[in-house]
Amino acid sequence: MAEIFDKAWLQRVRENDPEASQELISELFPLVIKIVRGHLPRRMDPEDLAQIVFIKIFQKIEQYHGDAPFPHWVSRIAVNTCLNELRSEKARPELRWADLGEEQAQALERVLDRSSAASIDQDVATRDLADRLLETLPARDRLILTLLDLEERSVADVAEMTGSPEPVVKVRAFRARRKLRKEMERLERTGRK
């Protein structure tokens, strides 16, 4: 593998030679996909993330100066790309229809269809779904909604418990409910395809 990555070949890649670029992808794909699968964020397909890595490689090829072997440089880009995706996933958790258990998916269907009568098992599934949806919110918003909506406490009580003024509690609750509504709509769109 090392002999393919000489200066002349890298210059061809920098000059957007399609043949050299294709060789780069062919030679490095096993390395990149191995790294991607080892650091794969939960919501991403390995091939999609590998494609992002190769885009970054081509965008940054001018920054490679030969200080380290080319595959090491590529490995560093692949690992950093994966870590950035993991951070992004952690910062903005997203719940997908596929992440739901069968009972939770059925509970979401009932909520979306606005059906009324539910058995005890269905109530448990609905509570589990609510918990999963609440996990997508930042901790402070999750606390405020839990206190207001699930524990049915007053805005004044929540303000006192959280140390936030009442108007702040109201605004955070409004925004958190809106986020949950958007998350439900997104789940509905992706799940009913």
Secondary structure, DSSP 8 states (H G I E B T S, - for coil): -GGGS-HHHHHHHHTT-HHHHHHHHHHHHHHHHHHHHHS--TTS-HHHHHHHHHHHHHHHGGG--SSS-HHHHHHHHHHHHHHHHHHHHHHS----GGGS-HHHHHHHHHHHHT-----HHHHHHHHHHHHHHHTTS-HHHHHHHIIIIIS---HHHHHHHHT--HHHHHHHHHHHHHHHHHHHHHHHHHHT-
